[in-house]
Amino acid sequence: MISRRTFIDGLALSVAGAAIGSTAKSYAQILGANDRVNFAVMGLNGRGRAHLSALGANKDKSRVSHICDVDAHILEKYAGEAEQDLGYAPKRDGDFRRVLDSKDVDAITIATPDHWHTPMAVLGLKAGKHVYVEKPSSHNPREGELLVMAQKKYGKKVQVGDQQRSSPHTIKIIQQIHDGLIGRAYYAKSWYSNTRKSMGIGKVVPVPEWLNWELWQGPAPRSEYKDNIAPYNWHWLRRYGTGESLNNGTHEVDICRWALQTDFPQRVTASGGRYQFKDDWQFYDTLVTSFEYPDKMISWEGKSCNGMGFFNRDRGSLIHGTTGTVLIDRNGYEVYNLGGKKTDEYTTGNKSTSRDLLSRDSMTDAHFANFIDAIRTGAALHSPIEIANISVTMLLLSNIAWTVNHELSLDMQTGHITNDPHAMTMWSRQYQKGWEVTV
């Protein structure tokens, strides 16, 4: 049984060990231990605010030199918030390309719509910047491959925003699972529940004068501006977003994959639909997807429009093994024996909810701290692109399986769909001319 005392003592030892290892590497890096990393935050209306907050929490190691958004109202609004949180005023810019030209910027953070994640990350790497990119790190599987290639080519750090990878209690219990706490872990079930409203039927309207719609669209093929796209409902449109499985499922599926120590699966299935409302929403609001391996399985159930969760939790993961089960969420964990009796638990004392769209929390602060330490001292990233891309690609494949309405067989080394040319046409996307992603 893992007691709270055991957890705290073990965590203290692991943190101390990590600190010693990190210090030993510091003198071999370009940036010294006393140098702050200069950041530019790209996209301010959602998770970008959590990025600003996390950088403020790590202000002894970092500085925000620039903030950037194509929405002039948002840029103005959050410039004030940034100055209040940070104690100084970062430079503002409506065009990220000018920011990438600045030699003052060491790293960029990307919290834009999904269709911008890989294109902006690759351009950032080409400009010599380290990159923190929100999940999903790619809009389609091919972009994931390109981003991994770009990181290897340009040699800068790329951290993906799977912030639970930096959660101390999650790190601790995953290690316990790997050490045999529940025997051989073989099945992981995860879920997400929310009560999202209808996005309605959009009307074509003039582009607001304060929005650079051309740059907002960027790599996406051009379309008319509608009044129900920005600032959030683009998530549900294929042109820009990737649906709830990538918006939120990526987090828990990544935890499941971490616990089971798996990479690409052998088969992917997905069933669901848009049931709650009839509107412009192009993805499912309800989806059940499974990832099958020769001797293991991961499943995710997403309900965008019904808040009923499991175990009184909006989101979480159950890791089943041959001798027991572990329930993990952002607030702690519970351990059960094979008969379902609870044998131990740990709680952070916090209460998170799926209704919180910003998630300004200690996990994000710690994830940024890890990213900054990787830049300054060579510490290992908790969610490097080559690892995170597998989880992202798996959920992108579930979108493809749902679209073609049949099971996909995969090459377990590359994740490529086998013996299905039609499904494989969805591996990439069409780009607006001049915005194609190249490494």
C-alpha atoms as one frame of an Amber mdcrd trajectory, in Angstrom:
protein
   0.000   0.000   0.000   1.262   3.483  -0.882   0.644   5.831   2.014   0.603
   9.624   1.760   3.856   9.669   3.741   5.494   7.225   1.341   4.369   9.363
  -1.592   5.786  12.564  -0.118   9.085  10.989   0.957   9.577   9.306  -2.407
   8.706  12.492  -4.254  11.187  14.498  -2.196  13.954  12.045  -3.057  13.101
  12.032  -6.766  12.961  15.825  -6.951  16.293  16.108  -5.133  17.864  13.592
  -7.520  16.522  15.428 -10.539  17.885  18.711  -9.205  21.358  17.237  -8.731
  21.353  15.740 -12.234  20.102  18.980 -13.739  22.805  21.032 -11.996  25.527
  18.717 -13.239  24.556  19.424 -16.847  24.100  23.172 -16.602  27.590  24.302
 -17.565  27.503  22.397 -20.838  24.638  24.500 -22.222  24.583  27.759 -24.175
  22.324  29.413 -21.615  23.776  29.580 -18.128  21.894  28.767 -14.942  21.386
  32.473 -14.184  20.070  33.438 -17.641  16.375  33.970 -18.200  14.757  32.489
 -21.299  12.936  35.128 -23.393   9.488  33.937 -24.492   6.954  35.063 -27.077
   3.375  33.898 -26.418   1.377  33.262 -29.618  -2.409  33.228 -29.168  -3.862
  34.834 -26.047  -7.578  34.125 -25.766  -7.511  30.582 -24.372  -4.595  28.533
 -23.121  -2.300  31.448 -23.938  -3.480  33.053 -20.709  -2.354  29.930 -18.841
   1.004  30.247 -20.609   1.372  33.807 -19.347   0.426  32.683 -15.857   2.923
  29.795 -15.928   5.717  32.053 -17.147   4.862  34.448 -14.354   5.178  31.548
 -11.909   8.643  30.853 -13.379   9.760  34.474 -13.602  13.103  33.734 -11.939
  14.022  31.675 -15.025  12.018  33.317 -17.812  10.829  36.596 -19.248   7.975
  37.331 -21.674   9.433  39.605 -24.331   6.464  39.490 -26.764   2.771  38.676
 -26.886   1.051  38.096 -30.206  -2.521  37.700 -31.469  -4.366  38.404 -34.735
  -7.303  39.812 -32.741  -6.457  43.427 -31.860  -9.057  43.540 -29.082  -7.654
  40.409 -27.446  -4.106  41.689 -27.828  -5.044  44.950 -26.126  -7.044  43.264
 -23.374  -4.392  40.754 -22.384  -1.523  43.194 -22.676  -2.939  44.759 -19.530
  -3.341  41.388 -17.859   0.213  40.407 -18.804   1.618  43.623 -17.363  -0.332
  43.090 -14.140   0.742  39.441 -13.775   4.352  39.920 -14.824   5.111  43.369
 -13.482   6.269  44.673 -16.869   4.840  45.201 -20.362   5.861  42.746 -23.115
   6.006  44.032 -26.686   2.789  43.497 -28.668   2.485  42.336 -32.252  -0.336
  41.136 -34.473   1.918  39.140 -36.813   3.939  36.229 -35.447   6.351  36.389
 -38.385   7.786  39.683 -37.154   8.210  38.147 -33.706  10.129  35.194 -35.152
  12.522  37.680 -36.748  13.415  39.098 -33.332  16.769  38.004 -31.963  15.451
  38.811 -28.469  13.184  35.729 -28.543  14.617  32.384 -27.378  11.375  30.375
 -27.303   7.779  30.617 -28.471   4.615  29.191 -26.985   1.741  28.304 -29.312
  -1.878  28.453 -28.137  -3.498  29.218 -31.478  -6.243  27.223 -33.245  -5.141
  23.671 -34.099  -4.550  24.259 -37.811  -1.720  26.629 -36.874   0.141  24.409
 -34.389   2.553  22.542 -36.652   3.023  25.272 -39.302   3.927  27.844 -36.646
   6.072  25.377 -34.685   8.096  24.452 -37.773   8.577  28.120 -38.700   9.672
  28.754 -35.116  12.253  25.969 -35.306  13.537  27.312 -38.624  13.954  30.697
 -36.938  16.093  29.100 -34.227  13.469  29.179 -31.456  12.586  26.529 -28.912
   8.881  25.650 -29.052   6.168  24.919 -26.498   3.077  23.874 -28.458  -0.340
  23.060 -27.085  -1.959  19.750 -27.837  -2.819  18.621 -30.389   0.642  19.328
 -31.735  -0.631  18.616 -35.263  -3.860  18.993 -37.226  -3.259  15.763 -39.170
  -0.855  12.796 -38.921   1.476  14.025 -41.663   2.072  17.277 -39.794   3.098
  15.241 -36.761   5.724  13.464 -38.833   6.962  16.786 -40.217   7.236  18.371
 -36.767   9.257  15.430 -35.457  11.528  15.722 -38.506  11.903  19.486 -38.030
  12.873  19.121 -34.371  15.576  16.625 -35.289  16.849  18.810 -38.136  17.012
  22.121 -36.255  17.909  20.706 -32.849  15.770  22.965 -30.652  13.514  21.764
 -27.825   9.838  21.034 -28.560   7.581  20.427 -25.570   3.912  19.495 -26.110
   1.287  20.767 -23.676   0.435  17.424 -22.066   0.885  19.075 -18.690  -0.142
  16.050 -16.605   3.218  14.550 -17.600   4.664  17.091 -15.132   2.197  16.319
 -12.317   4.198  14.980  -9.322   1.521  12.546  -8.171   1.036  11.240 -11.727
   4.781  10.746 -12.211   4.923   8.878  -8.904   1.974   6.526  -9.465   2.930
   5.761 -13.082   6.341   4.666 -11.835   4.636   2.484  -9.233   2.540   0.896
 -12.002   5.705   0.235 -14.016   7.242  -1.319 -10.903   4.368  -3.837 -10.638
   1.894  -2.204  -8.238  -1.066  -3.807 -10.076   0.812  -6.652 -11.710   0.977
  -6.471 -15.491  -1.055  -3.486 -16.703  -3.027  -4.459 -19.813  -6.197  -2.344
 -20.200  -6.657   1.398 -19.734 -10.041   3.141 -19.940 -10.281   6.929 -20.082
 -13.083   9.461 -20.466 -14.078  13.120 -20.752 -17.500  14.693 -20.108 -18.733
  18.259 -20.606 -21.957  20.185 -21.190 -21.110  22.212 -24.276 -23.885  24.228
 -25.911 -24.843  24.328 -29.564 -22.662  26.418 -31.885 -25.765  27.251 -33.925
 -25.983  27.907 -37.645 -23.480  30.569 -38.623 -24.231  33.488 -40.873 -21.733
  35.014 -43.301 -20.935  38.495 -41.993 -18.255  41.109 -42.683 -14.933  40.371
 -40.991 -14.632  42.514 -37.843 -12.156  45.353 -38.376 -10.153  44.261 -35.358
  -9.550  40.700 -36.676  -6.884  39.790 -39.224  -8.980  37.028 -40.803  -6.428
  36.368 -43.533  -3.682  35.577 -41.027  -6.137  33.786 -38.698  -6.848  31.330
 -41.536  -3.158  31.051 -42.491  -2.520  27.469 -43.731  -6.233  26.626 -44.093
  -7.965  26.939 -47.477  -9.876  30.219 -47.619 -13.532  30.528 -46.633 -15.971
  33.298 -45.785 -16.108  34.586 -42.231 -19.097  33.407 -40.200 -20.319  34.756
 -36.896 -20.027  31.465 -34.983 -16.395  30.481 -35.626 -14.282  32.649 -33.311
 -13.158  32.645 -30.607 -13.828  28.973 -29.683 -16.172  27.075 -31.998 -13.492
  26.526 -34.643 -12.689  23.393 -32.574 -15.712  21.688 -34.147 -14.945  22.547
 -37.791 -12.649  20.205 -39.745 -10.955  23.061 -41.572  -9.463  24.399 -38.331
 -10.122  21.973 -35.471  -9.790  18.307 -34.604 -12.831  17.558 -32.420 -13.104
  16.665 -28.755 -10.839  13.637 -28.988  -7.886  15.909 -29.786  -9.153  18.869
 -27.777  -9.266  16.826 -24.575  -8.943  13.093 -25.193  -5.252  13.501 -25.968
  -4.527  14.167 -22.276  -5.986  10.976 -20.836  -5.019   8.706 -23.730  -1.471
   9.950 -23.252  -1.639   8.965 -19.553  -2.977   5.516 -20.534  -0.228   4.994
 -23.077   2.373   6.101 -20.546   1.040   3.675 -17.946   0.837   0.725 -20.377
   4.200   1.603 -22.005   2.822   1.363 -25.535   3.435   3.162 -28.821   1.332
   2.887 -32.010  -1.464   0.305 -31.784  -2.286  -2.511 -34.175  -5.928  -1.533
 -34.729  -8.125   1.538 -34.196 -11.925   1.618 -33.994 -14.272   4.561 -33.394
 -18.048   4.850 -33.074 -20.188   7.888 -32.348 -22.039  10.836 -33.816 -23.473
  14.312 -33.415 -26.571  13.542 -31.351 -27.341  16.435 -29.017 -27.823  19.344
 -31.453 -28.316  19.976 -35.168 -25.957  22.790 -36.080 -22.667  23.553 -37.864
 -20.658  21.216 -35.609 -18.856  18.826 -38.008 -17.442  16.303 -35.534 -19.139
  13.944 -33.062 -20.356  15.073 -29.664 -20.180  11.472 -28.456 -17.367   9.074
 -29.354 -16.053   5.741 -28.122 -12.673   4.821 -29.573 -10.350   1.881 -28.898
  -6.688   1.249 -29.612  -5.783  -2.443 -29.691  -2.336  -3.989 -29.239  -1.388
  -7.658 -29.402  -1.672  -7.943 -25.605  -3.107  -4.598 -24.392  -5.919  -2.137
 -25.102  -6.733   1.549 -24.506 -10.197   3.075 -24.809 -11.519   6.640 -24.585
 -15.128   7.795 -24.240 -15.912  11.410 -24.974 -19.191  13.176 -24.259 -19.075
  16.835 -25.229 -22.696  17.589 -24.394 -23.504  15.409 -21.379 -21.685  16.034
 -18.127 -22.207  12.597 -16.582 -18.770  11.280 -15.682 -17.406   8.156 -14.054
 -16.394   7.772 -10.414 -17.748  11.287  -9.835 -15.094  12.679 -12.190 -15.473
  14.687 -15.408 -12.298  13.106 -16.734  -9.817  10.440 -15.709  -8.106   7.142
 -16.477  -8.481   3.631 -15.079  -5.421   1.434 -15.422  -6.306  -2.257 -15.035
  -3.698  -4.888 -14.264  -3.496  -8.563 -13.360  -3.593  -7.828  -9.608  -5.485
  -4.547  -9.309  -6.522  -1.183 -10.722  -5.367   2.431 -10.402  -7.697   5.397
 -10.949  -5.767   8.531 -11.962  -6.982  12.061 -12.515  -5.554  15.553 -12.198
  -6.415  15.707  -8.510  -4.872  12.465  -7.284  -5.153   8.706  -7.553  -6.831
   5.686  -5.949  -5.537   2.113  -5.806  -7.861  -0.934  -5.794  -7.213  -4.631
  -5.396  -8.461  -7.230  -7.856 -11.831  -7.389  -6.105 -12.403  -3.639  -6.357
 -11.576  -2.767  -2.731  -9.732   0.518  -2.274  -6.307  -0.031  -0.715  -4.789
   3.442  -0.949  -5.394   6.951  -2.251  -3.742  10.327  -2.629  -5.350  13.705
  -3.246  -3.830  17.074  -4.022  -6.705  18.776  -2.243  -7.671  20.590  -5.438
 -10.796  20.154  -7.537 -10.540  20.602 -11.304 -13.446  20.554 -13.736 -13.834
  19.994 -17.461 -15.731  23.320 -17.612 -12.453  25.158 -16.967 -11.211  25.963
 -20.476  -8.022  27.744 -19.369  -6.587  25.297 -16.794  -4.232  27.736 -15.125
  -2.818  25.304 -12.596   0.293  23.965 -10.883   0.670  21.224 -13.515   1.042
  23.833 -16.267   3.463  25.810 -14.108   5.544  22.651 -13.573   5.399  21.731
 -17.267   6.786  25.151 -18.182   9.430  24.824 -15.480  10.523  21.551 -17.072
  10.631  23.168 -20.530  12.677  26.096 -19.255  15.085  23.770 -17.440  15.506
  21.733 -20.633  16.565  24.912 -22.459  18.790  26.248 -19.680  20.379  23.089
 -18.278  19.675  20.218 -20.648  17.093  18.549 -18.388  14.993  15.858 -20.089
  11.645  17.087 -21.429   8.579  15.466 -19.883   6.614  15.570 -23.155   9.028
  15.833 -26.105   7.452  15.915 -29.557   8.690  12.461 -30.583   6.804  10.937
 -27.609   3.744  13.200 -27.583   3.214  12.863 -31.328   2.315   9.190 -30.906
  -0.610  10.004 -28.601  -1.759  12.844 -30.870  -1.539  10.695 -34.000  -3.532
   7.911 -32.334  -6.446  10.274 -31.697  -6.171  11.724 -35.209  -6.436   8.136
 -36.459  -9.583   7.672 -34.394 -11.048  10.654 -36.277 -10.192   8.934 -39.552
 -11.704   5.633 -38.342 -14.898   7.494 -37.394 -15.005   9.234 -40.784 -14.583
   6.082 -42.873 -16.796   4.111 -40.444 -14.633   1.032 -40.152 -11.669  -0.391
 -38.271  -8.181   0.702 -39.291  -5.170  -1.603 -39.340  -1.845   0.090 -38.684
   1.852  -0.344 -39.160   2.913  -0.363 -35.499   6.275   1.224 -36.324   4.986
   4.276 -38.203   1.279   4.484 -37.384   0.492   4.457 -41.118  -2.812   2.902
 -42.177  -2.271  -0.341 -44.081  -4.259  -1.799 -47.000  -6.692   1.139 -47.071
  -5.759   3.764 -49.703  -8.962   5.752 -49.138  -8.348   6.166 -45.386  -4.704
   7.001 -46.057  -5.771   9.988 -48.197  -6.776  11.600 -44.877  -3.221  11.329
 -43.511  -2.603  14.934 -44.633  -4.653  17.952 -45.747  -4.914  20.616 -48.431
  -3.166  23.911 -47.657  -3.706  27.436 -48.823  -1.128  28.045 -51.540   2.085
  29.374 -50.061   1.404  27.992 -46.572   2.489  24.375 -47.142   4.570  22.927
 -44.271   8.136  22.153 -45.339  11.073  21.014 -43.253
